[in-house]
Amino acid sequence: MMTKELNDYVMEICLEAKLASKSISTADHNAKDRALLAIAEKIRKSEKEIIAANQKDLEASTNLEDALLDRLTLNPSRIESMALGLEEVASMSDPIGEIVNLSYRPSGIQVGRMRVPIGVVAVIYESRPNVTADVSALCIKAGNAVILKGGSEAMHSNASILKCVHYGLRKHSLPQNTAQLVKKGREVTSAFLKKDEYIDVLVPRGGKGLIEAVSKNASMPVIKHLDGVCHVFVDSSADLSKAFDVVINSKTQRYGTCNTLETLLVSQTIAEAFCSSLYPKLIEMGVEIRGCPRAIQFDKRVKTASNADWYEEYLAPILSVKIVDSLDEAIAHIEKYGSKHTDCIVTEDYSKARYFLKMVDSSSVMINTSTRFADGYEYGLGAEVGISTDKIHARGPVGLEGLTSEKWVVFGDGHVRS
């Protein structure tokens, strides 16, 4: 049960966020950009402090699964990536106030649409402390206030990064409460889910259980994806060397991310040649392979896949492999078992590539490239608030534009309607 103390705490954060959103929504774009650059500089200078805070979290998180532990871990390279993301967001044009599609109507009025901030964004996330920097950057640039509800496993890391965010905001006279970190535990989450009068949109980033619970109980709009069951289909016309590199990178570059390959589909006409060279490399790298009856025949070390494996987001060194007879069978498999996140075809046949782009209904559809590119930074968004597999408003990696809305603007000169 929510105590009065916790309810007062939630209300205080919501009210401060709402107040900050009014100020940041009209802030000068130069001030926002300077603040982002100051945050990036502060993050670089605070590398030792951030890593020390992260080490505290790692020492207290010995029971985490490998995928979550990987997401939690910060090192100099990942800290530099945070700083670079902030600088890239600062370099982008400010979307706020932009008027598009302005046109005259027969009545003589001019009608267009202006891009505006959403208002207050709440983000619930697990393990990934870089989200603190990425989301803060995008929300500041898009003129939104943000409430950050990180997992307890990243408590020290998130707080250390937020200090850098607050430093940049204060330095350029922007409200510090533009970005707030919830310091209470899970018991306050349910209260935030009902504060739709203060929170305009909610973004859950974490495990399937968290996202399902948030989606079911939130009273405000939710930007979400439940899983990342990503596929690569190696077509009969594929360049097998190219396919080999794409599959290896898609699966092994990082195991614990939502854009990691989980199911490999291979055309039966090239299956023996391709799988016979691929399997030994994957097994050498520590990847367990689970295959359909036709896929297991190329190596005795491959285990038989169950039906449940085709639905699985492993977030681990495990790969499902299915041999298919046609492009249409591959697409049908993706439609049935996929999560509408990221799916790729490796082919040298232009007509098949175009057909795959048209028929696969995922937020990112790729040709001849690693699924690991399905990422806001790689897409030129600077960073991302999350990845949406919904079809309304924002889809795929959600960057600046996904954190804005539009309003109609009308210009006249004393016009009246007849």
C-alpha beads as a LAMMPS data file, in Angstrom:
LAMMPS data file: protein, C-alpha beads

418 atoms
417 bonds

1 atom types
1 bond types

-500.0 500.0 xlo xhi
-500.0 500.0 ylo yhi
-500.0 500.0 zlo zhi

Masses

1 110.0

Atoms # bond

1 1 1 0.000 0.000 0.000
2 1 1 1.216 3.482 -0.884
3 1 1 2.076 5.427 2.259
4 1 1 1.460 9.151 2.553
5 1 1 5.205 9.732 2.575
6 1 1 5.699 7.905 -0.733
7 1 1 2.670 9.549 -2.310
8 1 1 3.972 12.987 -1.300
9 1 1 7.369 12.069 -2.797
10 1 1 5.800 11.087 -6.123
11 1 1 3.654 14.216 -6.211
12 1 1 6.657 16.441 -5.511
13 1 1 8.581 14.952 -8.438
14 1 1 5.574 15.238 -10.758
15 1 1 4.905 18.868 -9.830
16 1 1 8.565 19.827 -10.238
17 1 1 8.691 18.075 -13.615
18 1 1 5.563 19.877 -14.789
19 1 1 6.991 23.222 -13.714
20 1 1 10.345 22.517 -15.365
21 1 1 8.616 21.455 -18.579
22 1 1 7.052 24.897 -18.927
23 1 1 10.479 26.515 -18.801
24 1 1 12.458 24.059 -20.946
25 1 1 9.723 24.023 -23.605
26 1 1 10.473 27.659 -24.459
27 1 1 14.222 27.641 -23.791
28 1 1 16.536 29.143 -26.390
29 1 1 18.014 26.458 -28.617
30 1 1 21.525 27.823 -28.116
31 1 1 21.202 27.451 -24.340
32 1 1 20.021 23.855 -24.738
33 1 1 22.910 23.009 -27.043
34 1 1 25.476 24.621 -24.767
35 1 1 24.057 22.689 -21.826
36 1 1 24.394 19.403 -23.733
37 1 1 28.012 20.161 -24.618
38 1 1 28.731 21.045 -20.987
39 1 1 27.210 17.717 -19.874
40 1 1 29.381 15.834 -22.372
41 1 1 32.501 17.627 -21.122
42 1 1 31.565 16.926 -17.492
43 1 1 30.974 13.223 -18.209
44 1 1 34.445 12.924 -19.733
45 1 1 36.048 14.716 -16.779
46 1 1 34.071 12.549 -14.342
47 1 1 35.076 9.219 -15.919
48 1 1 36.856 7.946 -12.790
49 1 1 33.959 8.918 -10.515
50 1 1 31.397 7.315 -12.823
51 1 1 33.385 4.074 -13.103
52 1 1 33.851 3.994 -9.307
53 1 1 30.090 4.403 -8.829
54 1 1 29.469 1.728 -11.436
55 1 1 31.838 -0.618 -9.613
56 1 1 29.701 -0.272 -6.462
57 1 1 26.679 -1.355 -8.475
58 1 1 28.534 -4.278 -10.043
59 1 1 29.777 -5.497 -6.658
60 1 1 26.197 -5.483 -5.345
61 1 1 24.747 -7.218 -8.428
62 1 1 26.403 -10.639 -8.325
63 1 1 23.088 -12.417 -8.949
64 1 1 22.286 -10.627 -12.220
65 1 1 22.034 -12.621 -15.434
66 1 1 24.952 -12.140 -17.832
67 1 1 22.881 -10.026 -20.246
68 1 1 21.829 -7.601 -17.505
69 1 1 25.346 -7.507 -16.085
70 1 1 26.655 -6.555 -19.524
71 1 1 24.099 -3.769 -19.802
72 1 1 25.021 -2.499 -16.342
73 1 1 28.774 -2.381 -16.930
74 1 1 30.430 0.930 -17.799
75 1 1 33.977 1.332 -19.104
76 1 1 35.903 4.218 -20.723
77 1 1 34.615 3.297 -24.178
78 1 1 30.969 3.337 -23.102
79 1 1 31.434 6.586 -21.198
80 1 1 32.976 8.151 -24.294
81 1 1 29.981 6.906 -26.312
82 1 1 27.662 8.729 -23.899
83 1 1 29.617 11.948 -24.383
84 1 1 29.649 11.553 -28.161
85 1 1 25.891 10.956 -28.143
86 1 1 25.331 14.204 -26.250
87 1 1 27.497 16.090 -28.727
88 1 1 25.673 14.608 -31.682
89 1 1 22.284 15.577 -30.223
90 1 1 23.623 19.106 -29.661
91 1 1 24.709 19.315 -33.299
92 1 1 21.251 18.492 -34.642
93 1 1 18.764 21.105 -35.698
94 1 1 16.229 21.989 -33.022
95 1 1 12.835 20.599 -34.065
96 1 1 10.833 22.801 -31.695
97 1 1 8.921 25.580 -33.404
98 1 1 9.481 24.217 -36.901
99 1 1 6.429 24.798 -39.119
100 1 1 5.909 22.332 -41.956
101 1 1 3.440 21.892 -44.828
102 1 1 2.290 25.508 -44.706
103 1 1 -0.195 26.064 -47.508
104 1 1 -3.001 28.415 -48.544
105 1 1 -6.583 27.184 -48.449
106 1 1 -9.288 28.400 -50.855
107 1 1 -10.593 30.636 -48.065
108 1 1 -7.289 32.537 -48.020
109 1 1 -6.039 31.267 -44.672
110 1 1 -2.658 29.575 -44.341
111 1 1 -2.591 26.237 -42.540
112 1 1 0.462 24.304 -41.311
113 1 1 1.761 22.172 -38.469
114 1 1 4.220 23.268 -35.784
115 1 1 6.433 20.812 -33.890
116 1 1 6.123 21.181 -30.112
117 1 1 7.421 19.363 -27.019
118 1 1 5.384 16.513 -25.562
119 1 1 5.759 17.901 -22.028
120 1 1 6.806 15.456 -19.295
121 1 1 8.341 12.121 -20.261
122 1 1 8.827 9.322 -17.729
123 1 1 11.267 6.514 -18.453
124 1 1 11.418 3.292 -16.434
125 1 1 14.553 1.315 -17.190
126 1 1 16.709 -1.510 -15.890
127 1 1 20.470 -1.984 -15.731
128 1 1 21.542 0.479 -18.435
129 1 1 23.038 3.604 -16.805
130 1 1 23.810 5.102 -20.240
131 1 1 20.052 5.615 -20.586
132 1 1 20.342 8.360 -17.957
133 1 1 22.551 10.408 -20.278
134 1 1 20.889 9.461 -23.574
135 1 1 17.331 10.172 -22.471
136 1 1 18.258 13.378 -20.661
137 1 1 19.999 14.671 -23.797
138 1 1 17.066 13.975 -26.092
139 1 1 14.480 15.366 -23.685
140 1 1 16.447 18.572 -23.105
141 1 1 16.872 19.115 -26.845
142 1 1 13.198 18.381 -27.526
143 1 1 12.074 20.751 -24.754
144 1 1 10.713 18.093 -22.415
145 1 1 11.191 17.437 -18.727
146 1 1 12.048 13.841 -17.869
147 1 1 11.460 11.645 -14.833
148 1 1 14.021 8.825 -14.737
149 1 1 13.135 5.651 -12.816
150 1 1 16.256 3.519 -13.029
151 1 1 16.675 0.091 -11.501
152 1 1 18.141 -0.256 -8.025
153 1 1 20.998 -2.309 -9.517
154 1 1 22.300 0.873 -11.241
155 1 1 21.552 3.308 -8.426
156 1 1 25.073 4.676 -7.938
157 1 1 25.878 4.816 -11.669
158 1 1 22.687 6.695 -12.520
159 1 1 23.190 9.208 -9.703
160 1 1 26.773 9.891 -10.810
161 1 1 25.712 10.522 -14.416
162 1 1 22.783 12.699 -13.353
163 1 1 25.202 14.956 -11.440
164 1 1 26.826 15.726 -14.788
165 1 1 23.431 16.437 -16.357
166 1 1 22.511 18.820 -13.550
167 1 1 25.876 20.555 -13.863
168 1 1 25.265 21.328 -17.547
169 1 1 21.710 22.537 -16.938
170 1 1 22.712 24.848 -14.094
171 1 1 25.712 26.209 -15.992
172 1 1 23.439 27.513 -18.734
173 1 1 20.558 28.674 -16.524
174 1 1 18.156 25.882 -17.411
175 1 1 16.000 24.313 -14.666
176 1 1 17.833 21.477 -12.923
177 1 1 14.555 19.592 -12.479
178 1 1 14.330 19.192 -16.246
179 1 1 15.878 15.785 -15.406
180 1 1 15.000 14.038 -12.149
181 1 1 16.030 10.613 -10.895
182 1 1 13.575 8.700 -8.731
183 1 1 15.497 7.445 -5.715
184 1 1 12.787 5.281 -4.173
185 1 1 12.314 1.613 -5.048
186 1 1 9.739 -0.341 -7.030
187 1 1 6.925 0.513 -4.643
188 1 1 6.572 3.987 -6.169
189 1 1 6.325 2.794 -9.772
190 1 1 2.604 2.007 -9.569
191 1 1 1.943 5.561 -8.344
192 1 1 3.722 7.116 -11.323
193 1 1 1.671 4.945 -13.706
194 1 1 -1.489 6.770 -12.594
195 1 1 -0.181 10.342 -12.840
196 1 1 -1.397 11.052 -16.363
197 1 1 -2.339 14.603 -15.386
198 1 1 1.398 15.286 -14.945
199 1 1 3.157 12.702 -17.144
200 1 1 2.403 12.931 -20.865
201 1 1 4.121 9.769 -22.116
202 1 1 5.838 6.814 -20.471
203 1 1 8.679 4.725 -21.902
204 1 1 9.485 1.372 -20.233
205 1 1 12.888 -0.119 -21.064
206 1 1 13.642 -3.492 -19.564
207 1 1 12.462 -7.073 -19.418
208 1 1 9.239 -8.338 -20.913
209 1 1 7.610 -8.607 -17.480
210 1 1 8.262 -4.960 -16.679
211 1 1 6.981 -3.746 -20.028
212 1 1 3.828 -5.882 -19.888
213 1 1 3.032 -4.645 -16.370
214 1 1 3.611 -1.002 -17.287
215 1 1 1.551 -1.259 -20.483
216 1 1 -1.321 -2.885 -18.640
217 1 1 -1.484 -0.439 -15.751
218 1 1 -0.364 2.930 -17.144
219 1 1 -3.016 5.623 -17.560
220 1 1 -0.898 7.641 -20.013
221 1 1 0.325 6.692 -23.529
222 1 1 3.205 4.183 -23.538
223 1 1 6.030 3.856 -26.103
224 1 1 7.268 0.272 -25.898
225 1 1 8.563 -2.947 -27.348
226 1 1 8.086 -6.250 -25.542
227 1 1 10.902 -8.319 -27.032
228 1 1 13.571 -8.329 -29.671
229 1 1 13.199 -11.639 -31.474
230 1 1 15.332 -10.580 -34.425
231 1 1 15.880 -12.667 -37.576
232 1 1 18.396 -12.907 -40.385
233 1 1 17.298 -14.783 -43.527
234 1 1 20.129 -16.030 -45.755
235 1 1 18.598 -16.286 -49.211
236 1 1 19.613 -18.761 -51.915
237 1 1 21.246 -15.913 -53.874
238 1 1 23.258 -14.603 -50.911
239 1 1 26.976 -13.956 -51.050
240 1 1 27.928 -16.539 -48.396
241 1 1 31.004 -14.640 -47.237
242 1 1 28.883 -11.543 -46.729
243 1 1 26.194 -13.606 -44.995
244 1 1 28.795 -15.186 -42.694
245 1 1 29.985 -11.779 -41.479
246 1 1 26.450 -10.426 -41.042
247 1 1 25.325 -13.422 -38.984
248 1 1 28.426 -13.517 -36.787
249 1 1 28.195 -9.801 -36.030
250 1 1 24.421 -9.831 -35.526
251 1 1 24.711 -12.619 -32.961
252 1 1 28.025 -12.122 -31.191
253 1 1 28.890 -8.402 -31.217
254 1 1 26.835 -8.130 -27.999
255 1 1 24.511 -10.784 -26.617
256 1 1 22.415 -8.757 -24.199
257 1 1 20.780 -6.239 -26.545
258 1 1 17.322 -6.162 -28.082
259 1 1 18.722 -5.934 -31.632
260 1 1 20.846 -9.086 -31.327
261 1 1 20.071 -11.926 -33.741
262 1 1 18.077 -14.722 -32.084
263 1 1 16.812 -16.842 -35.030
264 1 1 18.676 -17.569 -38.245
265 1 1 16.682 -18.668 -41.309
266 1 1 18.606 -20.317 -44.149
267 1 1 17.452 -21.226 -47.652
268 1 1 17.635 -25.006 -48.128
269 1 1 19.532 -24.645 -51.429
270 1 1 22.619 -23.216 -49.712
271 1 1 22.077 -24.615 -46.198
272 1 1 24.759 -27.295 -46.250
273 1 1 27.478 -25.047 -47.627
274 1 1 26.617 -22.144 -45.331
275 1 1 25.863 -23.972 -42.082
276 1 1 28.880 -26.250 -42.402
277 1 1 31.179 -23.239 -42.287
278 1 1 29.102 -21.133 -39.868
279 1 1 28.431 -23.661 -37.108
280 1 1 32.079 -24.375 -36.175
281 1 1 32.834 -20.654 -35.878
282 1 1 29.800 -19.985 -33.671
283 1 1 30.526 -23.000 -31.477
284 1 1 34.151 -21.913 -31.185
285 1 1 32.865 -18.549 -29.934
286 1 1 30.765 -20.269 -27.279
287 1 1 27.371 -20.036 -28.981
288 1 1 24.924 -22.889 -28.412
289 1 1 22.972 -23.722 -31.587
290 1 1 19.442 -25.135 -31.556
291 1 1 18.091 -26.239 -34.906
292 1 1 15.122 -27.681 -36.731
293 1 1 15.445 -31.324 -37.938
294 1 1 17.133 -30.211 -41.169
295 1 1 19.423 -27.729 -39.413
296 1 1 20.876 -30.232 -36.927
297 1 1 22.269 -32.566 -39.599
298 1 1 25.285 -30.388 -40.411
299 1 1 26.980 -30.714 -37.012
300 1 1 26.460 -33.278 -34.246
301 1 1 26.912 -30.587 -31.595
302 1 1 23.710 -28.774 -32.649
303 1 1 20.764 -29.413 -30.324
304 1 1 17.170 -29.926 -31.448
305 1 1 15.070 -26.763 -31.126
306 1 1 11.691 -26.847 -29.432
307 1 1 8.735 -24.836 -30.677
308 1 1 9.307 -22.427 -27.780
309 1 1 12.778 -21.601 -29.124
310 1 1 11.321 -19.801 -32.146
311 1 1 9.629 -17.302 -29.800
312 1 1 12.657 -16.833 -27.549
313 1 1 14.656 -13.668 -26.988
314 1 1 17.684 -15.369 -25.483
315 1 1 19.853 -12.334 -24.706
316 1 1 22.561 -14.980 -24.401
317 1 1 24.992 -16.982 -26.595
318 1 1 22.224 -19.186 -27.981
319 1 1 20.992 -19.180 -31.590
320 1 1 18.015 -20.917 -33.187
321 1 1 18.425 -22.062 -36.803
322 1 1 15.674 -23.084 -39.212
323 1 1 16.042 -24.245 -42.807
324 1 1 13.284 -22.916 -45.087
325 1 1 12.276 -23.765 -48.648
326 1 1 11.444 -20.269 -49.877
327 1 1 11.442 -16.542 -49.218
328 1 1 7.721 -16.710 -48.468
329 1 1 8.295 -19.409 -45.842
330 1 1 10.931 -17.215 -44.201
331 1 1 8.557 -14.250 -44.155
332 1 1 5.762 -16.414 -42.748
333 1 1 8.069 -17.614 -39.964
334 1 1 9.009 -14.019 -39.084
335 1 1 5.338 -13.016 -39.077
336 1 1 4.396 -15.864 -36.723
337 1 1 7.309 -15.869 -34.299
338 1 1 8.885 -12.420 -34.592
339 1 1 8.385 -9.398 -32.370
340 1 1 8.297 -6.712 -35.091
341 1 1 11.639 -5.344 -33.929
342 1 1 14.421 -5.922 -36.496
343 1 1 14.654 -8.425 -39.342
344 1 1 17.211 -8.765 -42.148
345 1 1 17.611 -10.509 -45.489
346 1 1 21.001 -11.334 -46.996
347 1 1 20.566 -11.580 -50.752
348 1 1 22.036 -10.469 -54.066
349 1 1 18.592 -10.544 -55.720
350 1 1 17.175 -7.019 -55.881
351 1 1 13.580 -8.151 -56.442
352 1 1 13.718 -10.434 -53.389
353 1 1 15.186 -7.645 -51.288
354 1 1 12.395 -5.286 -52.283
355 1 1 9.782 -7.975 -51.635
356 1 1 11.225 -8.589 -48.155
357 1 1 11.144 -4.841 -47.388
358 1 1 7.515 -4.684 -48.448
359 1 1 6.234 -7.820 -46.723
360 1 1 8.069 -7.870 -43.375
361 1 1 6.151 -5.719 -40.888
362 1 1 8.885 -4.770 -38.417
363 1 1 10.078 -1.426 -37.097
364 1 1 13.454 -1.950 -38.816
365 1 1 13.842 -4.066 -41.965
366 1 1 17.360 -4.515 -43.311
367 1 1 19.189 -5.755 -46.397
368 1 1 22.693 -7.224 -46.178
369 1 1 23.652 -5.694 -42.848
370 1 1 23.886 -6.580 -39.173
371 1 1 20.786 -6.274 -37.004
372 1 1 23.030 -4.558 -34.449
373 1 1 22.673 -1.341 -36.455
374 1 1 19.063 -0.986 -35.244
375 1 1 20.024 1.722 -32.809
376 1 1 19.327 5.420 -32.411
377 1 1 22.987 6.408 -32.467
378 1 1 23.665 4.358 -35.610
379 1 1 20.565 5.825 -37.287
380 1 1 21.871 9.348 -36.754
381 1 1 19.503 10.189 -33.897
382 1 1 22.368 10.878 -31.490
383 1 1 20.773 8.544 -28.974
384 1 1 17.403 6.951 -28.372
385 1 1 14.783 7.003 -25.650
386 1 1 13.870 3.465 -26.594
387 1 1 12.715 1.365 -29.514
388 1 1 9.038 1.238 -30.361
389 1 1 7.369 -1.675 -32.122
390 1 1 4.032 0.138 -31.984
391 1 1 2.652 1.714 -35.146
392 1 1 1.266 4.937 -33.695
393 1 1 3.333 8.150 -33.385
394 1 1 6.855 6.740 -33.044
395 1 1 8.212 3.478 -34.485
396 1 1 11.701 1.981 -34.285
397 1 1 14.437 3.914 -32.431
398 1 1 12.794 6.949 -30.816
399 1 1 14.871 10.107 -31.103
400 1 1 14.107 13.816 -31.113
401 1 1 11.133 13.694 -33.458
402 1 1 9.551 10.883 -31.459
403 1 1 9.691 13.114 -28.373
404 1 1 7.691 15.877 -30.013
405 1 1 4.114 16.368 -31.081
406 1 1 2.497 18.663 -33.624
407 1 1 -0.139 21.324 -33.399
408 1 1 -2.019 22.970 -36.248
409 1 1 -1.228 26.640 -36.810
410 1 1 -3.439 28.930 -38.879
411 1 1 -2.550 32.378 -40.270
412 1 1 -5.128 34.853 -41.435
413 1 1 -5.666 38.563 -41.944
414 1 1 -9.140 39.155 -40.599
415 1 1 -10.555 36.160 -42.473
416 1 1 -14.006 34.983 -41.425
417 1 1 -15.833 31.841 -42.502
418 1 1 -18.733 32.345 -44.881

Bonds

1 1 1 2
2 1 2 3
3 1 3 4
4 1 4 5
5 1 5 6
6 1 6 7
7 1 7 8
8 1 8 9
9 1 9 10
10 1 10 11
11 1 11 12
12 1 12 13
13 1 13 14
14 1 14 15
15 1 15 16
16 1 16 17
17 1 17 18
18 1 18 19
19 1 19 20
20 1 20 21
21 1 21 22
22 1 22 23
23 1 23 24
24 1 24 25
25 1 25 26
26 1 26 27
27 1 27 28
28 1 28 29
29 1 29 30
30 1 30 31
31 1 31 32
32 1 32 33
33 1 33 34
34 1 34 35
35 1 35 36
36 1 36 37
37 1 37 38
38 1 38 39
39 1 39 40
40 1 40 41
41 1 41 42
42 1 42 43
43 1 43 44
44 1 44 45
45 1 45 46
46 1 46 47
47 1 47 48
48 1 48 49
49 1 49 50
50 1 50 51
51 1 51 52
52 1 52 53
53 1 53 54
54 1 54 55
55 1 55 56
56 1 56 57
57 1 57 58
58 1 58 59
59 1 59 60
60 1 60 61
61 1 61 62
62 1 62 63
63 1 63 64
64 1 64 65
65 1 65 66
66 1 66 67
67 1 67 68
68 1 68 69
69 1 69 70
70 1 70 71
71 1 71 72
72 1 72 73
73 1 73 74
74 1 74 75
75 1 75 76
76 1 76 77
77 1 77 78
78 1 78 79
79 1 79 80
80 1 80 81
81 1 81 82
82 1 82 83
83 1 83 84
84 1 84 85
85 1 85 86
86 1 86 87
87 1 87 88
88 1 88 89
89 1 89 90
90 1 90 91
91 1 91 92
92 1 92 93
93 1 93 94
94 1 94 95
95 1 95 96
96 1 96 97
97 1 97 98
98 1 98 99
99 1 99 100
100 1 100 101
101 1 101 102
102 1 102 103
103 1 103 104
104 1 104 105
105 1 105 106
106 1 106 107
107 1 107 108
108 1 108 109
109 1 109 110
110 1 110 111
111 1 111 112
112 1 112 113
113 1 113 114
114 1 114 115
115 1 115 116
116 1 116 117
117 1 117 118
118 1 118 119
119 1 119 120
120 1 120 121
121 1 121 122
122 1 122 123
123 1 123 124
124 1 124 125
125 1 125 126
126 1 126 127
127 1 127 128
128 1 128 129
129 1 129 130
130 1 130 131
131 1 131 132
132 1 132 133
133 1 133 134
134 1 134 135
135 1 135 136
136 1 136 137
137 1 137 138
138 1 138 139
139 1 139 140
140 1 140 141
141 1 141 142
142 1 142 143
143 1 143 144
144 1 144 145
145 1 145 146
146 1 146 147
147 1 147 148
148 1 148 149
149 1 149 150
150 1 150 151
151 1 151 152
152 1 152 153
153 1 153 154
154 1 154 155
155 1 155 156
156 1 156 157
157 1 157 158
158 1 158 159
159 1 159 160
160 1 160 161
161 1 161 162
162 1 162 163
163 1 163 164
164 1 164 165
165 1 165 166
166 1 166 167
167 1 167 168
168 1 168 169
169 1 169 170
170 1 170 171
171 1 171 172
172 1 172 173
173 1 173 174
174 1 174 175
175 1 175 176
176 1 176 177
177 1 177 178
178 1 178 179
179 1 179 180
180 1 180 181
181 1 181 182
182 1 182 183
183 1 183 184
184 1 184 185
185 1 185 186
186 1 186 187
187 1 187 188
188 1 188 189
189 1 189 190
190 1 190 191
191 1 191 192
192 1 192 193
193 1 193 194
194 1 194 195
195 1 195 196
196 1 196 197
197 1 197 198
198 1 198 199
199 1 199 200
200 1 200 201
201 1 201 202
202 1 202 203
203 1 203 204
204 1 204 205
205 1 205 206
206 1 206 207
207 1 207 208
208 1 208 209
209 1 209 210
210 1 210 211
211 1 211 212
212 1 212 213
213 1 213 214
214 1 214 215
215 1 215 216
216 1 216 217
217 1 217 218
218 1 218 219
219 1 219 220
220 1 220 221
221 1 221 222
222 1 222 223
223 1 223 224
224 1 224 225
225 1 225 226
226 1 226 227
227 1 227 228
228 1 228 229
229 1 229 230
230 1 230 231
231 1 231 232
232 1 232 233
233 1 233 234
234 1 234 235
235 1 235 236
236 1 236 237
237 1 237 238
238 1 238 239
239 1 239 240
240 1 240 241
241 1 241 242
242 1 242 243
243 1 243 244
244 1 244 245
245 1 245 246
246 1 246 247
247 1 247 248
248 1 248 249
249 1 249 250
250 1 250 251
251 1 251 252
252 1 252 253
253 1 253 254
254 1 254 255
255 1 255 256
256 1 256 257
257 1 257 258
258 1 258 259
259 1 259 260
260 1 260 261
261 1 261 262
262 1 262 263
263 1 263 264
264 1 264 265
265 1 265 266
266 1 266 267
267 1 267 268
268 1 268 269
269 1 269 270
270 1 270 271
271 1 271 272
272 1 272 273
273 1 273 274
274 1 274 275
275 1 275 276
276 1 276 277
277 1 277 278
278 1 278 279
279 1 279 280
280 1 280 281
281 1 281 282
282 1 282 283
283 1 283 284
284 1 284 285
285 1 285 286
286 1 286 287
287 1 287 288
288 1 288 289
289 1 289 290
290 1 290 291
291 1 291 292
292 1 292 293
293 1 293 294
294 1 294 295
295 1 295 296
296 1 296 297
297 1 297 298
298 1 298 299
299 1 299 300
300 1 300 301
301 1 301 302
302 1 302 303
303 1 303 304
304 1 304 305
305 1 305 306
306 1 306 307
307 1 307 308
308 1 308 309
309 1 309 310
310 1 310 311
311 1 311 312
312 1 312 313
313 1 313 314
314 1 314 315
315 1 315 316
316 1 316 317
317 1 317 318
318 1 318 319
319 1 319 320
320 1 320 321
321 1 321 322
322 1 322 323
323 1 323 324
324 1 324 325
325 1 325 326
326 1 326 327
327 1 327 328
328 1 328 329
329 1 329 330
330 1 330 331
331 1 331 332
332 1 332 333
333 1 333 334
334 1 334 335
335 1 335 336
336 1 336 337
337 1 337 338
338 1 338 339
339 1 339 340
340 1 340 341
341 1 341 342
342 1 342 343
343 1 343 344
344 1 344 345
345 1 345 346
346 1 346 347
347 1 347 348
348 1 348 349
349 1 349 350
350 1 350 351
351 1 351 352
352 1 352 353
353 1 353 354
354 1 354 355
355 1 355 356
356 1 356 357
357 1 357 358
358 1 358 359
359 1 359 360
360 1 360 361
361 1 361 362
362 1 362 363
363 1 363 364
364 1 364 365
365 1 365 366
366 1 366 367
367 1 367 368
368 1 368 369
369 1 369 370
370 1 370 371
371 1 371 372
372 1 372 373
373 1 373 374
374 1 374 375
375 1 375 376
376 1 376 377
377 1 377 378
378 1 378 379
379 1 379 380
380 1 380 381
381 1 381 382
382 1 382 383
383 1 383 384
384 1 384 385
385 1 385 386
386 1 386 387
387 1 387 388
388 1 388 389
389 1 389 390
390 1 390 391
391 1 391 392
392 1 392 393
393 1 393 394
394 1 394 395
395 1 395 396
396 1 396 397
397 1 397 398
398 1 398 399
399 1 399 400
400 1 400 401
401 1 401 402
402 1 402 403
403 1 403 404
404 1 404 405
405 1 405 406
406 1 406 407
407 1 407 408
408 1 408 409
409 1 409 410
410 1 410 411
411 1 411 412
412 1 412 413
413 1 413 414
414 1 414 415
415 1 415 416
416 1 416 417
417 1 417 418
